[in-house]
Amino acid sequence: MPTKVKGTEAVPKANRGPVAGPENRRALVEAARQVFAESGLAAPLSSVAKRAGVGQGSLYRHFPDRISLAAAVFDENMDALEAVVAPPDSTLDDLLELIIAQAMGSTAIIELVRLHRHDERVAELGDRLHAVAATALDREHAAGRIGEHVTADDIELAISMLTQVLPWTDDTERRAVADRAWNLFHAAFAPRD
C-alpha cells in the first residue's frame, strides 16, 4: 500500500522477481563496502539492505550470514590486488599502494580476518593474499630490490601491521602514516650485504 510522503504518493518498489537478482547482489556488495567502511563489520545488516535499496529478504537470499557478505566484499578487493600484480612489470610498491587505498577505506576486512580466520571463506581470501604477496616478492627478489631474507609471510605481516593502524589514524594523517610505515618496511626489507 502506498504511503504519503510530504504531499506526494510514495509508490512501492515493484518486485521484479529473479531478473533483479544480479543487480541486487551488486547493490548489496557495494552498499556493504560503504557501510562496513563507515561502521565496521558489526554494522547492522539492515543498514546494508536499506542503502542497497532492497529488502532484508533479498539480502539474506544472496548472503545467508554476515561472513558471506563480508567475504563477497573482500573478494572484490582481492580481485583488484590480483590485477595489480598481474602485469610483469608491477612492483611491491604498486601492491602496497592499492592495499593502503583499501585499508584507508575499510576496517572491516581487518575484523573479518582477525575474528574469522578459520572460516573457509575467509581462509580462501587469506590464501589469495599470500599468493599475491608471493608474486610481488618474487619480482622484487629477481630485481634485487628486496633482500633474500624477506619472505611472503614478512610481506603479509607488513600488510597486516599497516592495515591495523591506518583505519584508526585521523583522516588528515593517514597518507603520512602510510608513507612512514612503508619507509620503515623498505629499510627492513632492503638487500643485506
Legacy VTK file of the C-alpha trace (Angstrom):
# vtk DataFile Version 3.0
C-alpha trace
ASCII
DATASET POLYDATA
POINTS 193 float
0.000 0.000 0.000
1.445 3.415 -0.962
2.257 5.842 1.832
2.015 9.636 1.864
5.347 11.433 1.782
5.271 15.264 2.029
2.104 15.603 -0.013
3.014 13.065 -2.692
2.133 9.423 -3.073
5.101 7.106 -2.483
4.859 4.182 -4.836
6.187 0.888 -3.510
9.112 -0.539 -5.416
7.859 -3.121 -7.877
9.036 -6.669 -7.298
10.970 -7.552 -10.449
11.483 -11.139 -9.373
14.532 -13.227 -10.282
15.714 -10.880 -13.053
16.683 -8.345 -10.366
18.937 -10.867 -8.612
22.329 -9.946 -10.146
21.605 -6.218 -9.871
20.506 -6.609 -6.238
23.612 -8.628 -5.432
25.892 -5.936 -6.896
23.982 -3.242 -4.995
24.294 -5.211 -1.753
28.051 -5.723 -2.147
28.619 -2.033 -2.869
26.357 -0.964 -0.010
28.140 -3.365 2.359
31.516 -1.958 1.297
30.315 1.533 2.223
28.551 0.552 5.448
31.445 -1.605 6.654
33.902 1.212 5.849
31.843 3.644 7.888
30.797 1.439 10.796
32.902 -1.729 10.769
31.953 -5.336 10.309
29.417 -5.246 13.160
27.253 -2.674 11.364
23.581 -3.667 11.199
22.824 -5.657 8.070
19.544 -3.760 7.844
21.680 -0.685 7.053
23.236 -2.563 4.149
19.850 -3.599 2.755
18.470 -0.085 3.155
21.449 1.523 1.422
21.220 -1.029 -1.403
17.519 -0.245 -1.809
16.433 -3.845 -1.265
14.577 -5.706 1.442
16.307 -7.777 4.075
14.847 -10.901 2.487
16.808 -10.145 -0.675
19.952 -9.603 1.377
19.598 -12.988 3.071
18.783 -14.760 -0.216
22.138 -13.612 -1.572
24.138 -13.690 1.661
22.859 -16.038 4.387
25.180 -14.543 7.014
27.490 -11.622 7.730
30.628 -13.566 6.808
29.224 -14.415 3.368
28.521 -10.760 2.707
31.901 -9.577 4.008
33.705 -12.276 2.013
31.936 -11.083 -1.157
33.053 -7.508 -0.496
36.640 -8.532 0.102
36.627 -10.981 -2.787
36.385 -7.901 -4.993
39.288 -6.320 -3.089
41.341 -9.449 -3.776
40.401 -9.303 -7.467
41.871 -5.791 -7.552
45.059 -6.894 -5.750
45.500 -9.817 -8.129
45.016 -7.464 -11.080
47.647 -5.016 -9.793
50.322 -7.737 -9.566
49.365 -9.388 -12.874
51.488 -7.172 -15.174
55.069 -8.485 -15.297
56.468 -5.031 -14.511
54.364 -4.480 -11.379
56.194 -3.895 -8.109
55.613 -4.398 -4.435
55.091 -0.643 -4.197
52.156 -0.964 -6.641
50.634 -3.650 -4.450
51.168 -1.714 -1.233
49.708 1.449 -2.726
46.463 -0.348 -3.515
46.417 -2.008 -0.094
46.870 1.415 1.507
43.934 2.743 -0.514
41.795 -0.233 0.516
42.848 -0.079 4.159
42.148 3.619 4.381
38.580 2.938 3.274
37.671 -0.018 5.445
38.283 -1.521 8.849
36.008 -4.472 8.222
38.495 -6.725 6.431
40.759 -6.478 9.458
37.917 -7.535 11.725
36.893 -10.308 9.338
40.333 -11.889 9.157
41.027 -11.465 12.859
37.699 -12.826 14.054
37.016 -15.489 11.429
40.380 -16.607 10.096
39.442 -20.289 10.439
36.261 -19.939 8.389
36.970 -21.476 4.965
35.515 -18.446 3.153
37.907 -16.140 4.990
40.817 -18.585 4.775
40.424 -18.616 0.981
40.852 -14.836 0.936
43.981 -15.265 3.066
45.371 -17.814 0.615
44.794 -15.419 -2.257
46.541 -12.611 -0.361
49.512 -14.900 0.283
49.734 -15.730 -3.441
49.611 -12.019 -4.349
52.362 -11.231 -1.818
54.480 -14.123 -3.124
54.098 -12.961 -6.736
55.175 -9.407 -5.883
58.012 -10.687 -3.702
59.388 -12.976 -6.422
59.660 -9.982 -8.755
61.329 -7.861 -6.078
63.842 -10.622 -5.345
64.583 -11.054 -9.070
65.137 -7.313 -9.485
67.353 -7.137 -6.387
65.126 -4.565 -4.696
64.376 -6.739 -1.664
66.717 -8.894 0.324
66.577 -12.655 0.051
65.845 -12.774 3.795
62.332 -11.401 3.177
59.524 -13.946 2.798
55.907 -13.708 1.673
54.959 -14.090 5.348
57.014 -10.959 6.091
55.126 -9.057 3.388
51.815 -10.248 4.833
52.898 -9.172 8.315
53.796 -5.714 6.994
50.415 -5.505 5.261
48.655 -6.576 8.454
50.543 -4.011 10.523
49.714 -1.280 8.051
46.047 -2.167 7.821
45.779 -2.315 11.599
46.983 1.233 12.123
45.543 3.137 9.145
41.822 2.826 9.848
42.328 4.215 13.343
44.512 7.109 12.171
42.942 10.528 11.684
41.929 11.056 8.044
44.272 14.012 7.667
47.279 11.966 8.831
46.675 8.625 7.087
48.770 9.286 3.995
51.745 10.463 6.062
51.459 7.476 8.433
51.232 5.072 5.481
54.330 6.625 3.910
56.272 6.441 7.196
55.318 2.804 7.683
56.280 1.889 4.130
59.636 3.656 4.550
60.266 1.503 7.630
59.355 -1.628 5.665
61.666 -0.592 2.817
64.532 -0.227 5.263
63.829 -3.601 6.890
63.371 -5.352 3.531
66.431 -3.860 1.818
69.071 -6.271 0.484
71.763 -7.022 3.043
75.446 -7.038 2.220
LINES 1 194
193 0 1 2 3 4 5 6 7 8 9 10 11 12 13 14 15 16 17 18 19 20 21 22 23 24 25 26 27 28 29 30 31 32 33 34 35 36 37 38 39 40 41 42 43 44 45 46 47 48 49 50 51 52 53 54 55 56 57 58 59 60 61 62 63 64 65 66 67 68 69 70 71 72 73 74 75 76 77 78 79 80 81 82 83 84 85 86 87 88 89 90 91 92 93 94 95 96 97 98 99 100 101 102 103 104 105 106 107 108 109 110 111 112 113 114 115 116 117 118 119 120 121 122 123 124 125 126 127 128 129 130 131 132 133 134 135 136 137 138 139 140 141 142 143 144 145 146 147 148 149 150 151 152 153 154 155 156 157 158 159 160 161 162 163 164 165 166 167 168 169 170 171 172 173 174 175 176 177 178 179 180 181 182 183 184 185 186 187 188 189 190 191 192
